[in-house]
Each structure stands twice: as structure tokens, then as C-alpha cells.
Amino acid sequence: MKLTKIFFLGASVLLGLLALTACSKPPPKHPNDLCLIFKQYPTWYWDAQEVQKRWGLPISTLMAIIHQESHFQAGAAPPREKILWIIPWKRPTSAYGYSQAVNATWARYKKDTGGGFFTNRDTFGDAADFIGWYAKQAHQRAHIPMSNTYEMYLAYHEGIGGYISGTYKSKKWLIAVAQKVQRQAWTYSWQLKQCESSLPQKPWWHVW
């Protein structure tokens, strides 16, 4: 009898996890147009609003970082290394999901914010909140303005300690990427000003 209960409990958990995976949204059809992104996925707009309210990170900066890190792919991960250029091997880092958060930093975020078992990197709202939390740490420790997308991305990529010590200064390619993210944030900010009044508002009964 106990074995039967355990079996059904395990099956229920597995089905629940599969259901959550199946709910992952495909990347937006127009990733460079923030208005169209939020019109396609209104819940992303509501999530981004919550991040801005909770952590102070502008919506445009948040979305520009996600655009660069994962191109809005829920299950994004670094490509596997290969043995003899053919055989797939392990991935270079544990980065995963919309935010490309690595295991250790994600665990620290969950500990700091009280995130539970169902807080996942491939859930947009959770990943967005992680970026807001991380940006707040960068603001407090490295005194980066929350609206400075360029500096914020450098700290996001290098780690706050790496940013403070200037590890990015010898990486011209990274500086170019950070400038690209800044330009994307400027574009998103301008677009949002044009359409925000027409975006759907979060209904009072929507709790997630």
C-alpha cells in the first residue's frame, strides 16, 4: 500500500514538472520590438513591472539583458564542448534559462528571496526577478546606477567582484557586447514610451 502511494506521488510530481515544461513560451516573434513582445506575452509585461517595482530596475534594461543572454529562450544553455570535435561533452558552465544564471548564484538568489522548489530559471517571471535582484546587489556593492545598462551588463557578465576589479577592461569583445545591450535598452525604452498606455493592465485576479 505504501509503495502504491509513493508511486502515485512520484508520478504526480513528474506530471507536474512536465506540465510546467510544456508551458514554456517560444521566443517572441519580434524580439527587437518591445511593444510587440508585450502584446504577444502580456504576462511578461506584468512580470517586468513587478521587477521594476520591487528592485528598481528599468523594464528596458531588464529586457535588453534577457535579449542578450538567452534571446528569450526558456531552456537556453551554453553549447556542449566536444571531444575530438565530434563527441558531445559537458557544458562549459551551469548557466541556464532566460537569465543564464549559474547554479551557485541562482541558489543564493533563492536563499535571499525565499524562493521555493517551483522557482525556476526557465520561468520568465522568476528569471526576470533574479536579474532585478542581481542588479540591486550590483547597485549596492558597486554603486552602479540601476538605469546604467552598460555598466550593469558588465557586472552581470563578469560578476560584481570582477566588475569592481575591472576584469572587463581587457575584453574588447565584452565591452562591444555591453554597448550593444545599452543600445537595445535605449531602443526598448523609446518603444515602451510609445505604446505603454495601450498595453493590457494586469487584472486584479491574476496572481502569477
N, C-alpha and C positions, 0 to 999 in steps of 0.2 A: 504493500500500500504506500509506504513512504517513497519507494523507488518510483512509483507511478506519479506521485505528487511532484517529485524532483524533476521527472522527465517533462511533465506538462509546464512546470515553472520555467525550466530551461528553454522549452520550445516557445513559450510566450515572450521571454526576453529576446530570443533570436528573431522572432517575427517582428517585435517592436523595433529592433535595430534595423532590420531590413526595410521596414516601413519608413523609418527616418531617412535612410539612404535614398530610398525611392523618391522622397520629397525634395531632394536637392534640385535646385533650378538650373537649367542650362545657362550658359553665359548670355547676357543681353544681346539683342540683335544689333544694337547701335551703341557699342561701348564708349564711343567718343562723344556722345551726346547725353548729358546728364538728365535733361528733361525727358528724353525718350526712355532712358533707363528706368527712371522713377515712374513713368507712366506704364511701362511694361510690368514693373515689380513695385507696386505701391508700398508693400511691407518693407522694402529696402529703404525707402524714404523715411518711413516711420522709425526704423532702426537707427538710421543716420541722425535723425532728430534727437533720439534718446541719447546717443553718444555725445552730441554737441551739448545737450543739456546737462548730462552727468559729468563729463570730463572737460568740456570747453574746447574740444577740437572741432574746427570748422568742417562742415559737411564736404566742402570741395577738397580739402586736404585729405580727409578720410578716404574719399572715393578715388582720389588720384593715387594714393598709396596702394589700395586694393587693385586698381587697374594695373599698376606696375608689377606688383608682387605675384598675382595669380591670373590676371586677365579675367577676373570674375569666375574662375573655375573652382567649384566647390572642392573637388578632390585633387587639386594641383599639388605636385610634388616634384622635387628635382629629378632629372633623368638618372637612371641607374648607371653606375660605372660598368665597364665591360672588361672581361678577362680575354686577352688575345684579340681585342677589338670585336669580338663576336658574342661571347657568353655573358648574359646579363648578370650583374653582381649587385652589391649593396648600393644604396643611395649615399651621396656624399654627406648629407645632413638629414636631420629628422624633420625639416621644415614641411609643413602640410597645410592644406586648406586655403581659404580666401586670403588669410593674413600671412601665410607662410611662417607661422610661429613654430619654433622648435620646441621639443618636448619639455626641456627644463624651464624655459620661460613661460610656456603655457601652464605648467604645473604651479609656478609661482603666482601667476595671474589668478588661477582658480583658488589658491590658498588665500590670497589677499582679498578677493572679492566674494568668497564663499560659493564659488561655482560647484555644482554637483556633477553627478555621473553623466547627466544628459547635456552638459555644456560641451559643445564640440566645435572643432576648428572648421568643419565643413557645413556649419550652420551660419548663415550670413550674420544674423544679429549677434551671435556670440563672438565671431571673428572681428566684427566691427567694434564691439565693446572692448575686446582685447587691444586693438590698436589705440582706442581712446585712452585706456588705462596706461599703455606703454608711453604714449605721448605725454601724459601727465607726469610720469616718472622722469622723462627727459626734460620737461619744463622745470620740475622741482630740483633736479640734480645738476642739470647742465644749463639752466636758465634760458632755454630755447623758447622764444615766443610761440604760442600754440598756432599762430597763423603763419609762421615761417616754414612753409612746406619744404623748402630746400634743405635747411639745417635739420628739420625734423626727420626727413628721409635718410640723411646721412647717419643720424643717431639710430634710426630704426634698423638700418643695414649693418652698421658696424658695432652696435651695442653702445649703450650710453658711456661706459668706460672707454671704449675705443674712440668714440667721438671726442670725449674730453681730452684724450691723449693725442688726438689728431691723426689717427691711423689712415683716415681717408685722404690725407693731403698728398700721398704718393700714388694715389689711384686715380689717374686722369679719367679712366673709363667710368668710375663710380661718380665722380663729380659731374660728368656729362649726363649720366642717368638721373642724378638728383636734379639737375637743371631741367631735364625733360619732365620729371614729375612736377616740378614747380610750374612749368608752362601748362601742364594738364590741369593743375589745380586752378590756375588763373582762368582757363577756358571754362572749366566746370562752374566756377564762381559766377562768371558772366552769364552763362546759360541759366543757372539757377535763378538769378535775378529776373530773367525774362519770363520764367514760367512758374515760379513757386506759388504765385497766387492761384494758379489753375490746377495745382496738384491736389489729389484727393487727400482729405484730412483723415487722421486715424479715428475710427469710430469708437465711441465710449466703451463698447463691449469687447473690443479687440485687446486681449491681454497678452499676446505674444507677438 
